[in-house]
Structure formats: C-alpha cells, structure tokens
Amino acid sequence: MTITMNIQDAKARLSALVADAEQGNDIVIARAGRPIVRLVPITDEPTPRRLGIFATKLSPQSIAESLAPLSADEIALWDEAS
C-alpha cells in the first residue's frame, strides 16, 4: 500500500511512518502536494563494493605483491636515484 503525506503531517507522524515502511508499505512524502522523497527500509545485507576500475584486472595475489615491503636491493635502487 502506498501512503502519501505532506511534509508537515509526516513530521508529526515520523515514528508511525518508519514503522509502516518497515512493514513494507511505500511511504511518499510530498511538499505542497508534489512528491519529493520516498521512505524505504534499509536491508540487512550491504551491497558488495568493487575495488574500482581495476577490480577485474588485479588478482588478490598481484595486490598483495604490490603492497609487500621493498627488498634491500630495491631500496638501494631508490637511494641511488635520489
């Protein structure tokens, strides 16, 4: 069921509207009769996040290798370059 309510009335009934949304009702809040927002419950399962544009190109092993400490030889090369 869709419940549409103006913002002034929604402010007075917020707790009840949240309970209605938790039960699966569609809650629409309007300003001057024009719908502006929808109140929806948050699901328990978070949306999985991607590692950005490289998520499909980098394996967990290559990421671990990239974050591994530098060897003494690699540090010496950096010291020579500066």
C-alpha positions, 0 to 999 in steps of 0.5 A: 500500500502506498501512503502519501503525506505532506511534509508537515503531517509526516513530521508529526507522524515520523515514528508511525511512518518508519514503522509502516515502511518497515512493514513494507508499505511505500511511504511518499512524502510530498511538499505542497502536494508534489512528491519529493522523497520516498521512505524505504527500509534499509536491508540487512545485507550491504551491497558488495563494493568493487575495488574500482576500475581495476577490480577485474584486472588485479588478482588478490595475489598481484595486490598483495605483491604490490603492497609487500615491503621493498627488498634491500636491493630495491631500496638501494635502487631508490637511494641511488636515484635520489 
